[in-house]
């Protein structure tokens, strides 16, 4: 009748981001209609390829700031 805790611990549920985010979500629309491919070329001169640790991908950093602006997140 009831599953024991040991049996439940062995269960796996696979979930993808596509299943969690609705098709009409604002972030999907942004991804569909805005082409961010110009960002890496614009910032290339500010990044050193052979000095120090590898940096965050500037495209990822820009998208994080962009989404933060839309959702009112004021912290980087």
C-alpha positions in Angstrom: 0.0 0.0 0.0 2.7 2.5 1.0 6.2 2.7 -0.5 8.9 2.5 2.0 11.5 5.3 2.2 14.1 3.0 0.9 12.1 2.3 -2.3 11.4 6.0 -2.8 15.1 6.9 -2.5 15.8 4.6 -5.5 13.3 6.4 -7.8 14.6 8.9 -10.4 12.5 11.6 -12.2 14.0 13.1 -15.3 12.9 16.7 -16.0 14.1 19.0 -18.7 14.1 22.8 -18.8 11.7 22.6 -21.8 9.1 20.9 -19.7 9.4 23.5 -16.9 9.2 26.7 -19.0 6.0 27.3 -20.9 6.2 28.0 -24.7 4.8 31.5 -24.3 7.2 32.6 -21.5 9.0 35.9 -21.9 12.4 34.4 -21.9 11.5 32.1 -24.8 10.3 35.1 -26.8 13.5 37.0 -26.1 15.6 34.0 -27.2 13.5 33.6 -30.3 13.4 37.2 -31.5 16.6 38.9 -30.3 19.9 37.9 -31.9 22.7 38.4 -29.4 25.4 37.1 -31.7 26.9 40.6 -32.0 28.0 40.7 -28.4 31.2 38.6 -28.5 32.7 40.7 -31.3 31.8 44.0 -29.6 33.6 42.9 -26.4 36.5 40.9 -27.8 39.1 43.7 -27.3 38.3 43.7 -23.5 39.2 40.1 -23.0 42.7 38.6 -22.9 43.1 35.1 -24.3 46.5 34.3 -22.8 46.6 36.1 -19.4 44.9 35.0 -16.2 42.0 32.7 -15.6 39.4 32.1 -18.3 36.6 34.6 -18.0 32.9 34.1 -18.0 31.4 33.9 -21.5 30.5 37.6 -22.3 27.3 36.4 -24.0 26.2 34.6 -20.8 27.1 37.6 -18.7 25.2 40.0 -20.9 22.1 37.7 -20.9 22.2 37.5 -17.2 22.2 41.3 -16.9 19.5 41.6 -19.5 17.2 39.2 -17.7 18.0 40.8 -14.4 16.9 44.1 -15.8 13.5 42.7 -16.9 12.8 41.0 -13.6 14.0 44.0 -11.5 17.1 42.1 -10.1 19.5 44.9 -9.1 22.4 42.7 -8.0 24.9 41.3 -10.4 
